[in-house]
Amino acid sequence: MITALVLFGLAALGGLVLAGIRVSGRPYPPLPLALVHGGAAAAGLTALIIAIAKGGTPDLAKVSLALFLGAAIGGFILLSHHLRKHALPIWLVVVHASVAIVALVLLLTTVL
């Protein structure tokens, strides 16, 4: 779970930059940065799924996984907007980030 935590932490840093770019007025951030952010989050999700599949993980980790999966759905919708060159809806950026932050805090609580 520590690997997942580190990967999600890196994804969160990238997400802060992406959200900052969007809120500053640009309709969408640079695609390479968005792809790195998504890749780190996907790797974190994979690591967390593997950790949970091995068994013996607290229920809080499973709640974190469910929330990260929800955030991933939001991320795919944002990527869809991005690829179609549509402005990213700020409300969706905020919801995506909020769900991911709650999931990250729950995972951090579980690891500590």
ZIMO-V586318 format. One record per backbone hydrogen bond with DSSP energy under -0.5 kcal/mol. CO is the residue of the C=O (numbers start at 1). NH is the residue of the N-H. E is the energy in kcal/mol with one decimal. If there is no record, write none. Layout:
{{CO | NH | E} {CO | NH | E}}
This chain:
{{1 | 5 | -2.4} {2 | 6 | -2.5} {3 | 7 | -2.5} {4 | 8 | -2.8} {5 | 9 | -2.2} {6 | 10 | -2.3} {7 | 11 | -2.3} {8 | 12 | -2.4} {9 | 13 | -1.9} {10 | 14 | -2.1} {11 | 15 | -2.5} {12 | 16 | -2.3} {13 | 17 | -1.7} {14 | 18 | -2.5} {15 | 19 | -3.0} {16 | 20 | -2.3} {17 | 21 | -2.2} {18 | 22 | -2.2} {19 | 23 | -2.9} {20 | 24 | -1.6} {21 | 26 | -1.3} {22 | 25 | -1.4} {27 | 88 | -2.8} {30 | 34 | -1.8} {31 | 35 | -2.6} {32 | 36 | -2.2} {33 | 37 | -2.5} {34 | 38 | -2.5} {35 | 39 | -2.5} {36 | 40 | -2.6} {37 | 41 | -2.2} {38 | 42 | -2.7} {39 | 43 | -2.3} {40 | 44 | -2.3} {41 | 45 | -2.6} {42 | 46 | -2.4} {43 | 47 | -2.5} {44 | 48 | -2.4} {45 | 49 | -2.5} {46 | 50 | -2.3} {47 | 51 | -2.2} {48 | 52 | -2.4} {49 | 53 | -2.5} {50 | 54 | -1.5} {52 | 55 | -1.2} {58 | 61 | -1.0} {58 | 62 | -1.0} {59 | 63 | -2.0} {60 | 64 | -2.2} {61 | 65 | -2.2} {62 | 66 | -2.2} {63 | 67 | -2.3} {64 | 68 | -2.7} {65 | 69 | -2.4} {66 | 70 | -1.8} {67 | 71 | -2.6} {68 | 72 | -2.3} {69 | 73 | -1.7} {70 | 74 | -1.8} {71 | 75 | -2.3} {72 | 76 | -2.4} {73 | 77 | -2.0} {74 | 78 | -2.3} {75 | 79 | -2.6} {76 | 80 | -2.2} {77 | 81 | -2.0} {78 | 82 | -2.6} {79 | 83 | -3.0} {80 | 84 | -1.5} {81 | 86 | -2.9} {82 | 85 | -1.7} {89 | 93 | -2.1} {90 | 94 | -2.5} {91 | 95 | -2.3} {92 | 96 | -3.0} {93 | 97 | -2.4} {94 | 98 | -2.6} {95 | 99 | -2.5} {96 | 100 | -2.0} {97 | 101 | -2.6} {98 | 102 | -2.3} {99 | 103 | -2.3} {100 | 104 | -2.5} {101 | 105 | -2.6} {102 | 106 | -2.4} {103 | 107 | -2.4} {104 | 108 | -2.7} {105 | 109 | -2.6} {106 | 110 | -2.1} {107 | 111 | -2.5} {108 | 112 | -2.5}}
